[in-house]
């Protein structure tokens, strides 16, 4: 008799509420010996009033502010309010030109987005790497689904290495004055 009561009570139970849909998740390969992790994809950031997505990048003492917009694929460096230079005119080293274009190449958006950047401080290599970070952050705001590709290539990680400070009583950060025993 108890068996019939339990069967009838389970059939009259109310069904569970439907699950609330959550943000889409992408799986990340776990390190050896750890459980798999998931990365949530955030909602896209809307462009500013003029239709640009912004990103800021820093490297050593260089600061770069980049803005992107769908267009013909030009990358320009803003020198003054009305004067611009192309990447080929601004950066003389091929390594620096590759650094600047690498986030667009990795995400397969070369020729689809216009990039305008302001650079300040540092040397050419630091400016190129700061601009790479700024473009990567702007791309992440433009399309959050690109974050995984950019992060896998290390384009969203800020290089924290800085120049070590000079110490008092020494000629440099590590250099010492000659030691005299007598």
C-alpha positions as a printed NumPy array, in Angstrom:
array([[  0.   ,   0.   ,   0.   ],
       [  2.855,   2.332,   0.712],
       [  4.215,   1.663,  -2.758],
       [  0.986,   2.93 ,  -4.351],
       [  0.978,   6.064,  -2.175],
       [  4.507,   7.007,  -3.149],
       [  3.8  ,   6.466,  -6.833],
       [  0.673,   8.618,  -6.767],
       [  2.41 ,  11.371,  -4.814],
       [  5.286,  11.56 ,  -7.279],
       [  2.981,  11.755, -10.293],
       [  1.007,  14.668,  -8.807],
       [  4.099,  16.697,  -7.946],
       [  4.495,  20.04 ,  -9.735],
       [  7.15 ,  20.195, -12.457],
       [ 10.342,  22.138, -11.793],
       [ 10.574,  25.715, -13.073],
       [ 12.504,  26.117, -16.344],
       [ 16.128,  27.102, -15.955],
       [ 16.969,  30.77 , -16.457],
       [ 19.274,  31.132, -19.461],
       [ 22.685,  32.438, -18.509],
       [ 25.459,  34.062, -20.487],
       [ 27.156,  31.755, -22.974],
       [ 30.264,  30.087, -21.671],
       [ 33.316,  28.851, -23.497],
       [ 35.451,  26.109, -22.101],
       [ 39.111,  26.624, -21.297],
       [ 41.648,  23.81 , -21.35 ],
       [ 42.576,  23.154, -17.717],
       [ 46.137,  22.87 , -16.46 ],
       [ 47.248,  19.298, -15.755],
       [ 45.668,  17.975, -12.584],
       [ 42.98 ,  20.656, -12.268],
       [ 39.272,  20.75 , -13.03 ],
       [ 38.137,  22.487, -16.25 ],
       [ 37.26 ,  26.173, -16.014],
       [ 34.737,  28.202, -17.972],
       [ 35.025,  31.786, -19.133],
       [ 31.887,  33.875, -19.412],
       [ 31.552,  36.115, -22.424],
       [ 30.407,  39.561, -21.365],
       [ 27.938,  41.716, -23.243],
       [ 29.408,  43.968, -25.943],
       [ 30.308,  47.498, -24.913],
       [ 28.382,  50.052, -26.984],
       [ 30.459,  52.527, -29.013],
       [ 30.822,  56.142, -27.934],
       [ 28.647,  58.926, -29.398],
       [ 30.762,  59.033, -32.58 ],
       [ 30.772,  55.262, -33.179],
       [ 34.269,  54.444, -31.866],
       [ 35.396,  51.686, -29.49 ],
       [ 38.325,  52.753, -27.285],
       [ 41.254,  50.939, -25.713],
       [ 44.247,  52.088, -23.659],
       [ 47.598,  50.335, -23.551],
       [ 50.791,  50.928, -21.582],
       [ 54.341,  49.549, -21.805],
       [ 57.31 ,  50.877, -19.806],
       [ 56.733,  54.662, -19.999],
       [ 54.668,  54.562, -23.223],
       [ 50.931,  55.195, -23.273],
       [ 48.696,  54.537, -26.256],
       [ 45.038,  55.38 , -26.764],
       [ 43.47 ,  53.581, -29.732],
       [ 39.996,  53.82 , -31.192],
       [ 38.491,  51.475, -33.765],
       [ 35.508,  51.696, -36.086],
       [ 34.294,  49.497, -38.974],
       [ 35.851,  50.828, -42.175],
       [ 38.502,  50.244, -44.824],
       [ 41.287,  48.893, -42.621],
       [ 43.598,  51.89 , -42.294],
       [ 45.827,  52.248, -39.228],
       [ 46.874,  55.847, -38.538],
       [ 48.917,  57.464, -35.789],
       [ 47.634,  60.912, -34.814],
       [ 50.551,  63.331, -34.424],
       [ 48.589,  66.561, -33.921],
       [ 44.908,  67.417, -34.137],
       [ 44.979,  67.398, -37.954],
       [ 48.243,  65.58 , -38.816],
       [ 48.395,  61.801, -39.178],
       [ 51.064,  59.249, -40.135],
       [ 50.624,  55.683, -41.323],
       [ 52.178,  52.841, -39.358],
       [ 54.836,  52.433, -42.07 ],
       [ 55.789,  56.114, -41.799],
       [ 55.827,  56.168, -37.993],
       [ 57.575,  52.875, -37.179],
       [ 60.835,  52.176, -39.01 ],
       [ 61.332,  48.607, -37.751],
       [ 59.385,  45.741, -39.331],
       [ 59.08 ,  44.146, -35.855],
       [ 57.136,  47.181, -34.577],
       [ 54.816,  47.229, -37.61 ],
       [ 54.061,  43.526, -37.077],
       [ 53.366,  44.136, -33.366],
       [ 50.796,  46.832, -34.167],
       [ 48.916,  44.751, -36.765],
       [ 49.074,  41.406, -34.928],
       [ 45.766,  41.694, -32.967],
       [ 43.887,  42.404, -36.204],
       [ 45.661,  39.582, -38.027],
       [ 44.964,  37.043, -35.251],
       [ 41.257,  37.944, -35.11 ],
       [ 41.012,  38.009, -38.943],
       [ 39.782,  41.619, -38.959],
       [ 42.584,  43.033, -41.126],
       [ 41.042,  45.386, -43.68 ],
       [ 37.699,  45.609, -41.849],
       [ 38.402,  48.129, -39.069],
       [ 39.889,  51.638, -39.086],
       [ 42.311,  52.34 , -36.225],
       [ 43.39 ,  55.788, -35.048],
       [ 45.916,  55.961, -32.21 ],
       [ 47.642,  58.574, -30.055],
       [ 51.07 ,  57.618, -28.713],
       [ 52.972,  59.277, -25.886],
       [ 56.258,  58.656, -24.079],
       [ 58.857,  55.94 , -24.288],
       [ 60.681,  54.588, -27.327],
       [ 59.468,  53.047, -30.54 ],
       [ 59.355,  49.459, -29.315],
       [ 57.483,  50.387, -26.12 ],
       [ 55.035,  52.503, -28.138],
       [ 54.407,  49.645, -30.581],
       [ 53.702,  47.191, -27.767],
       [ 51.511,  49.721, -25.96 ],
       [ 49.551,  50.207, -29.196],
       [ 49.181,  46.426, -29.566],
       [ 47.616,  46.271, -26.091],
       [ 45.354,  49.271, -26.821],
       [ 44.072,  47.747, -30.078],
       [ 43.497,  44.404, -28.335],
       [ 41.459,  46.049, -25.577],
       [ 39.43 ,  48.008, -28.112],
       [ 38.751,  44.781, -30.047],
       [ 37.593,  43.112, -26.822],
       [ 35.104,  45.954, -26.293],
       [ 34.036,  45.773, -29.955],
       [ 33.378,  42.008, -29.868],
       [ 33.719,  40.209, -26.498],
       [ 33.84 ,  36.809, -28.226],
       [ 37.345,  37.71 , -29.48 ],
       [ 38.712,  37.818, -25.922],
       [ 39.682,  34.139, -25.893],
       [ 41.773,  34.404, -29.077],
       [ 43.446,  37.62 , -27.922],
       [ 44.184,  36.203, -24.471],
       [ 45.583,  32.95 , -25.892],
       [ 48.103,  34.979, -27.905],
       [ 48.983,  37.115, -24.832],
       [ 47.681,  40.381, -26.3  ],
       [ 45.494,  41.311, -23.302],
       [ 48.247,  40.918, -20.698],
       [ 50.103,  44.095, -19.771],
       [ 53.869,  43.632, -19.663],
       [ 54.666,  44.856, -16.138],
       [ 58.439,  45.128, -16.548],
       [ 59.732,  48.616, -15.789],
       [ 63.162,  50.233, -15.438],
       [ 64.692,  49.602, -12.024],
       [ 65.366,  52.766, -10.053],
       [ 68.83 ,  54.118,  -9.316],
       [ 69.945,  53.553,  -5.721],
       [ 71.609,  56.255,  -3.582],
       [ 75.356,  55.917,  -3.172],
       [ 75.644,  53.959,  -6.426],
       [ 76.155,  55.074, -10.031],
       [ 73.108,  53.104, -11.272],
       [ 70.456,  50.575, -10.364],
       [ 72.874,  47.633, -10.075],
       [ 76.281,  49.115, -10.842],
       [ 78.632,  49.771,  -7.911],
       [ 81.613,  52.052,  -7.52 ],
       [ 84.938,  50.193,  -7.559],
       [ 85.759,  48.605,  -4.221],
       [ 89.17 ,  49.425,  -2.751],
       [ 90.523,  47.074,  -0.089],
       [ 93.196,  49.585,   1.101]])
